[in-house]
Amino acid sequence: MIVVEGLTKRFGEKRAVDRLSFTVRPGVVTGFLGPNGAGKSTTMRMIVGLDRPDAGSVLVDGRPYAELSAPLRTVGALLDAGWARPRHSARTHLRWVASLNGISPGRVDELLRLVGLGEVAGQRVGTLSLGMRQRLGMAMALLGDPRILLFDEPMNGLDPEGIRWIRQLLRQFATEGRTVLVSSHLLSEMAITADEVVVIGAGRLIASGPTAEFVEHAAQAVVVVRADDTEHLAGELRRAGHQVETRPDGALAVTGTTARRVGQIAAGCGEVLHELRTDHGSLEEAFMRTTRDAVEYRAADVVPAGVEER
């Protein structure tokens, strides 16, 4: 388990992390989400003792990281794919780290096979692709068979097969009862991988809890309906006080009401429905809604060619 209490970190006048508190439980995958500059990487570095907080505390397996008797056997972390020495081979570097921590060299070859680098284990790290270095970083994190795992953007640089492999590996770790904290901007992946989420912005906690509950509370539900005469139905829905938009595919998107009420209005005006369902929103929509005021770098809106700006 990881317990973060009142964590604060300043860089000059800027508070990168601001009185942040959350708990990461064992047995689940916890997604650590936030816009660029939200403080995710800084928080993860403080968890493993690479940065010292100005205030607050972090307990890893019940104690500060610096007090762990065998850190690599308790916590495995992938925080930077460029950590390894470029002139060393993948195998040499892992064996060097293993020797410093009293880990058998046999564990190195086992992990190289696990992460799919068995055939390139003799290559220099500097010649490996970003995706291969990510796999090597994963092997490094697993070297001590730790109970707690931290991954910062582990899917960066991976192809679809590699992303699927990471997803399955994270799920396996959680099934084994390990504590798994993973940050990622791939929200579609987090939606199907993370059991729980911790969402931060500008260094502060925005939300934490089960992923499904976060989406349900933060994303706006939309009723999607199709009818024989959509224009007629749209007019009746608007007269009833509901917000209605016509989608490019001809369906109506109705907000501020329920599918049951839309069906009642349709029946009252004699419209035959071809589709009636509720879209409960997505993790991406929930994330965008909750973090929109915490975005540090905001690009200009892109207007497609041929579309007039309003």
C-alpha positions as CSV (number, residue, x, y, z in Angstrom):
1,M,0.0,0.0,0.0
2,I,1.1,3.6,-0.7
3,V,-0.2,6.3,1.6
4,V,0.4,10.0,0.6
5,E,-0.4,12.6,3.2
6,G,-0.3,16.4,2.7
7,L,2.6,16.1,0.2
8,T,4.0,19.4,-1.0
9,K,6.9,20.2,-3.3
10,R,8.0,23.6,-4.5
11,F,10.4,24.5,-7.3
12,G,11.2,28.2,-6.7
13,E,8.0,30.0,-6.5
14,K,6.0,27.2,-8.1
15,R,4.2,24.5,-6.1
16,A,4.5,21.4,-8.3
17,V,2.6,19.4,-5.6
18,D,0.2,21.1,-3.2
19,R,-1.0,19.3,0.0
20,L,-1.7,16.2,-1.9
21,S,-3.2,13.2,-0.1
22,F,-4.4,9.8,-1.5
23,T,-4.0,6.1,-0.9
24,V,-3.1,3.3,-3.4
25,R,-4.5,0.0,-2.4
26,P,-3.1,-3.5,-3.1
27,G,-5.0,-5.8,-5.5
28,V,-6.1,-3.1,-7.9
29,V,-4.6,-1.1,-10.8
30,T,-4.7,2.6,-9.9
31,G,-4.5,5.1,-12.7
32,F,-2.6,8.3,-11.8
33,L,-4.1,10.9,-14.2
34,G,-3.6,14.6,-14.8
35,P,-2.7,17.1,-17.4
36,N,0.9,17.9,-18.3
37,G,2.5,19.8,-15.4
38,A,0.0,18.4,-12.9
39,G,2.7,17.0,-10.6
40,K,2.4,13.3,-11.4
41,S,6.0,12.6,-12.1
42,T,7.2,14.7,-9.2
43,T,4.8,12.9,-6.8
44,M,6.1,9.5,-8.1
45,R,9.7,10.6,-7.6
46,M,8.9,11.6,-4.0
47,I,7.3,8.2,-3.4
48,V,10.6,6.5,-4.2
49,G,12.8,9.1,-2.5
50,L,14.3,10.7,-5.6
51,D,12.9,14.1,-4.6
52,R,12.4,15.3,-1.0
53,P,9.0,16.9,-0.1
54,D,8.9,20.3,1.5
55,A,5.9,19.1,3.6
56,G,3.9,16.0,4.1
57,S,4.8,12.3,4.0
58,V,4.7,9.2,2.0
59,L,4.5,5.7,3.5
60,V,5.4,2.7,1.3
61,D,4.5,-0.6,2.8
62,G,4.0,1.2,6.1
63,R,7.3,3.2,6.2
64,P,9.2,5.9,4.4
65,Y,11.0,4.7,1.3
66,A,14.4,5.6,2.9
67,E,13.8,3.2,5.8
68,L,13.1,0.2,3.6
69,S,15.7,-2.5,4.3
70,A,15.5,-3.9,0.7
71,P,14.0,-1.2,-1.5
72,L,14.2,-3.1,-4.8
73,R,12.5,-6.0,-3.3
74,T,9.7,-3.8,-2.0
75,V,9.2,-1.2,-4.7
76,G,9.8,-1.5,-8.4
77,A,9.6,1.7,-10.5
78,L,9.8,2.7,-14.1
79,L,10.0,6.4,-14.1
80,D,12.3,7.1,-17.1
81,A,13.0,5.0,-20.1
82,G,16.4,6.7,-20.6
83,W,17.8,5.6,-17.2
84,A,20.2,2.8,-18.5
85,R,23.8,3.3,-19.6
86,P,23.7,3.4,-23.4
87,R,27.0,1.6,-23.9
88,H,26.0,-1.4,-21.7
89,S,24.0,-4.3,-23.2
90,A,20.6,-4.8,-21.7
91,R,21.8,-8.0,-20.0
92,T,24.9,-6.4,-18.6
93,H,23.0,-3.5,-17.1
94,L,20.4,-5.6,-15.4
95,R,23.1,-8.0,-14.0
96,W,25.0,-5.0,-12.6
97,V,21.8,-3.7,-10.8
98,A,21.1,-7.3,-9.7
99,S,24.6,-7.7,-8.2
100,L,24.2,-4.5,-6.2
101,N,21.0,-5.8,-4.7
102,G,22.0,-9.4,-4.0
103,I,19.7,-10.7,-6.7
104,S,20.6,-13.9,-8.7
105,P,21.9,-13.4,-12.3
106,G,19.4,-16.1,-13.3
107,R,16.6,-13.6,-12.5
108,V,17.9,-11.3,-15.3
109,D,17.5,-13.8,-18.1
110,E,14.1,-14.8,-16.8
111,L,12.9,-11.2,-16.9
112,L,14.5,-10.5,-20.3
113,R,12.4,-13.4,-21.7
114,L,9.3,-12.1,-19.8
115,V,9.5,-8.6,-21.3
116,G,10.3,-9.9,-24.8
117,L,13.9,-8.9,-25.0
118,G,15.5,-12.3,-24.9
119,E,16.7,-12.1,-28.5
120,V,18.2,-8.6,-28.2
121,A,19.7,-8.9,-24.6
122,G,23.2,-8.6,-26.0
123,Q,22.5,-5.3,-27.8
124,R,23.7,-2.0,-26.4
125,V,20.9,0.0,-24.7
126,G,21.7,3.0,-26.9
127,T,20.7,1.1,-30.0
128,L,17.3,0.0,-28.6
129,S,14.1,1.7,-29.7
130,L,12.0,3.6,-27.2
131,G,9.6,0.7,-26.9
132,M,12.4,-1.7,-26.2
133,R,13.9,0.6,-23.6
134,Q,10.4,0.7,-22.0
135,R,10.4,-3.1,-21.8
136,L,13.9,-3.0,-20.3
137,G,12.7,-0.5,-17.7
138,M,9.9,-2.9,-16.9
139,A,12.4,-5.7,-16.4
140,M,14.4,-3.4,-14.1
141,A,11.2,-2.6,-12.0
142,L,10.5,-6.4,-11.6
143,L,14.1,-7.4,-10.8
144,G,13.4,-7.7,-7.0
145,D,9.9,-9.3,-7.4
146,P,8.5,-6.3,-5.5
147,R,5.0,-6.0,-3.9
148,I,4.6,-2.4,-5.0
149,L,5.0,-1.2,-8.6
150,L,5.1,2.4,-10.0
151,F,5.1,3.0,-13.7
152,D,5.2,6.5,-15.3
153,E,3.9,6.4,-18.9
154,P,4.9,2.7,-19.4
155,M,3.1,2.5,-22.8
156,N,5.0,5.4,-24.3
157,G,6.7,4.2,-27.5
158,L,5.0,0.8,-27.6
159,D,3.2,-0.6,-30.6
160,P,-0.4,-2.0,-30.2
161,E,0.9,-5.4,-29.3
162,G,3.2,-3.9,-26.6
163,I,0.4,-1.8,-25.2
164,R,-1.8,-4.9,-25.0
165,W,1.0,-6.8,-23.3
166,I,1.5,-4.0,-20.7
167,R,-2.3,-4.0,-20.0
168,Q,-2.3,-7.7,-19.4
169,L,0.8,-7.5,-17.2
170,L,-0.7,-4.8,-15.0
171,R,-3.9,-6.7,-14.6
172,Q,-1.8,-9.8,-13.6
173,F,0.1,-7.9,-11.0
174,A,-3.1,-6.7,-9.4
175,T,-4.6,-10.2,-9.4
176,E,-1.5,-11.3,-7.5
177,G,-2.3,-8.8,-4.8
178,R,0.4,-6.2,-5.6
179,T,0.0,-2.5,-5.4
180,V,0.1,-1.0,-8.9
181,L,0.2,2.8,-9.6
182,V,0.5,3.8,-13.2
183,S,0.4,7.2,-14.8
184,S,-0.6,7.5,-18.5
185,H,-2.1,10.0,-20.9
186,L,-3.7,7.0,-22.9
187,L,-7.1,7.4,-21.3
188,S,-8.7,4.8,-23.5
189,E,-6.2,2.3,-22.1
190,M,-6.7,3.5,-18.5
191,A,-10.5,3.1,-19.0
192,I,-10.1,-0.7,-19.5
193,T,-7.0,-1.2,-17.2
194,A,-7.5,0.9,-14.1
195,D,-9.8,-0.2,-11.4
196,E,-9.4,3.0,-9.5
197,V,-8.1,6.5,-10.4
198,V,-6.3,9.4,-8.7
199,V,-6.8,12.6,-10.7
200,I,-4.7,15.6,-9.9
201,G,-4.4,19.1,-11.5
202,A,-1.9,21.9,-10.6
203,G,-0.5,19.6,-7.9
204,R,-3.8,19.2,-6.1
205,L,-6.2,16.3,-5.8
206,I,-9.3,16.5,-8.0
207,A,-10.8,13.1,-7.5
208,S,-10.0,9.6,-6.3
209,G,-11.9,6.4,-6.2
210,P,-13.3,3.6,-8.4
211,T,-13.0,4.4,-12.1
212,A,-16.6,3.7,-12.9
213,E,-17.8,6.0,-10.1
214,F,-15.6,8.8,-11.3
215,V,-16.9,8.5,-14.9
216,E,-20.5,8.3,-13.7
217,H,-20.2,11.4,-11.5
218,A,-18.0,13.5,-13.8
219,A,-19.2,12.7,-17.3
220,Q,-22.5,14.0,-18.5
221,A,-25.0,11.3,-19.5
222,V,-26.6,11.8,-22.9
223,V,-29.8,10.2,-24.2
224,V,-29.4,9.2,-27.9
225,V,-32.7,8.8,-29.9
226,R,-33.7,8.2,-33.5
227,A,-37.3,8.7,-34.8
228,D,-39.3,8.7,-38.0
229,D,-39.3,12.5,-37.9
230,T,-36.3,13.7,-35.8
231,E,-37.0,17.4,-36.4
232,H,-40.5,17.0,-35.0
233,L,-39.3,15.1,-32.0
234,A,-36.4,17.6,-31.4
235,G,-39.0,20.5,-31.3
236,E,-41.1,18.7,-28.8
237,L,-38.1,17.9,-26.6
238,R,-37.0,21.5,-26.7
239,R,-40.5,22.7,-25.8
240,A,-40.3,20.4,-22.8
241,G,-37.1,22.3,-21.7
242,H,-34.4,19.8,-22.8
243,Q,-31.2,20.6,-24.6
244,V,-31.1,18.8,-27.9
245,E,-28.3,18.5,-30.5
246,T,-28.5,16.7,-33.9
247,R,-25.5,14.5,-34.4
248,P,-23.8,14.1,-37.9
249,D,-25.4,10.6,-38.2
250,G,-28.9,12.1,-37.8
251,A,-29.5,10.9,-34.2
252,L,-30.6,13.3,-31.5
253,A,-28.4,13.8,-28.4
254,V,-30.5,15.0,-25.4
255,T,-29.1,16.1,-22.1
256,G,-30.6,16.9,-18.8
257,T,-33.2,14.1,-18.9
258,T,-33.6,10.4,-18.9
259,A,-34.3,7.8,-21.6
260,R,-37.7,7.1,-20.0
261,R,-38.7,10.8,-20.2
262,V,-37.6,11.0,-23.8
263,G,-39.7,7.9,-24.6
264,Q,-42.7,9.4,-22.9
265,I,-42.4,12.7,-24.9
266,A,-42.0,10.7,-28.2
267,A,-45.1,8.6,-27.4
268,G,-47.1,11.8,-26.5
269,C,-46.3,13.3,-29.9
270,G,-46.9,10.1,-31.9
271,E,-43.3,9.5,-32.9
272,V,-42.1,6.0,-33.7
273,L,-38.6,5.4,-32.2
274,H,-35.9,3.4,-33.9
275,E,-33.3,3.9,-31.2
276,L,-33.3,5.0,-27.6
277,R,-30.3,4.5,-25.3
278,T,-28.2,6.3,-22.7
279,D,-24.5,7.1,-23.2
280,H,-23.0,7.4,-19.7
281,G,-19.9,9.1,-21.0
282,S,-16.2,8.1,-21.0
283,L,-13.1,8.4,-18.9
284,E,-11.8,10.9,-21.4
285,E,-14.9,13.1,-21.1
286,A,-14.8,12.8,-17.2
287,F,-11.1,13.7,-17.2
288,M,-11.6,16.7,-19.5
289,R,-14.5,18.0,-17.5
290,T,-12.7,17.8,-14.1
291,T,-9.3,19.1,-15.2
292,R,-10.2,21.8,-17.7
293,D,-9.4,24.5,-15.1
294,A,-6.1,22.9,-14.2
295,V,-4.5,22.8,-17.7
296,E,-1.1,24.5,-17.6
297,Y,-0.6,24.7,-21.4
298,R,-3.7,25.3,-23.5
299,A,-3.5,25.2,-27.3
300,A,-5.8,27.2,-29.5
301,D,-8.9,25.4,-30.7
302,V,-8.5,23.8,-34.1
303,V,-11.3,24.7,-36.6
304,P,-11.6,22.2,-39.5
305,A,-11.1,23.6,-43.0
306,G,-14.4,24.8,-44.5
307,V,-16.1,25.2,-41.1
308,E,-16.8,28.8,-40.0
309,E,-15.8,29.8,-36.5
310,R,-18.7,30.8,-34.3
